[in-house]
Amino acid sequence: MDKEWARVRLSFLLSFLACLVLLPAGGYIGYLAAGRIAFRYEQSKSFKTLGRRDAEELRRIGETAYALSVSRVLQLQKTEGSLRQDIEVLDKLRPKAAHEFWRIIDLRLAEDHAGVARIEEQANNSAQAAGHRRIAEDLLQSLGWRDVSENALNQLADRRLRHSLLRKTEK
Amino acid sequence: MTRGMKISVVTAALIGLMVGAVFGVKQGVWLSRSFDYVELMEASAASADFAAEQFKYADVAHAREAAFLQIKFLQLLRRAGHDQGDEKELGWAYVRLAMIEKSADQKEAERAALDKAREYFRGSHPAEELTDDQMKSALVQMDEAMERARL
């Protein structure tokens, strides 16, 4: 009788423990699965007023803009390393980006190259500086900039670097 | 394990799944909308910055192209019913276009752009009617403020 009672109690305890585990585990799995499905469904029907082609275009523009905003965070650091990293990110992003955004990316690339050129110049690496300046110049020319002289490029770099880094490298 | 216990275990798992799914759906919908909002806000800001920068430094053809890109994008957002594509933004984009056309001495195109700008401003601020010069100087001031904010 005692043994039987102990078995019942053990079995009750085990099922109680199973409930304790399965309730939150089920909740977590349900949360993840439903969250993903809802996200995808919602994304598929967003901008549906635009029609399929325009909605697709807007979604691609949005994705590119988001990637650009992430790269802007890199630019905020204003260090040579962060500018170089930003150049890498933008170079990779450009071929995948929405066509409309190519020129916007080019401008950002030109700013980065002008910034790196300015820093290299401050560090007396004239060959490296000239290389970056040439890339910036070509990009700005393709964007129709009226003045792509060395002075204009330095001004562009200074605006972006906010002088702080230049002062640091001068020391 | 008795049948009753098995039923309670399965029921616990099902209740967990259902409760999780309810929160998951809410979170998924919220995330999707927030994602769209952030992405489009960034896109709107990027196209506006680009148009302002090109207006200041590029030749007429490229500045015009950038202004049209911003207008196209804002109209797309407006059609999608997004906040970022509001009429005021479109109004300012057309004022910029008008200033570009003025610098290219395209009087008719300038007039058309200003009329379009006024039309959009009328939609967002029906009580106020700005003159051409007021619209242009406001845009210049806004650009200067943006430039200062960047520095």
Interface residues (C-beta under 8 A of the other chain):
Chain A: S11 F12 L14 S15 A18 C19 L22 L23 P24 A25 G26 G27 Y28 I29 G30 Y31 L32 A33 A34 G35 R36 I37 A38 F39 R40 Y41 E42 Q43 S46 F47 T49 L50 D54 A55 E57 L58 I61 G62 E63 T64 A65 Y66 L68 S69 E100 F101 R103 I104 L107 L140 L143 G144 W145 R146 D147 R159 R162
Chain B: M1 T2 M5 K6 S8 V9 A12 A13 L14 I15 G16 L17 M18 V19 G20 A21 V22 F23 G24 V25 K26 Q27 G28 V29 L31 S32 R33 F35 D36 V38 E39 L40 E42 A43 A45 A46 S47 F50 E53 Q54 Y57 A58 D59 A61 H62 A63 E65 A66 L69 K72 F73 L76 L77 R79 A80 G81 R150 L151
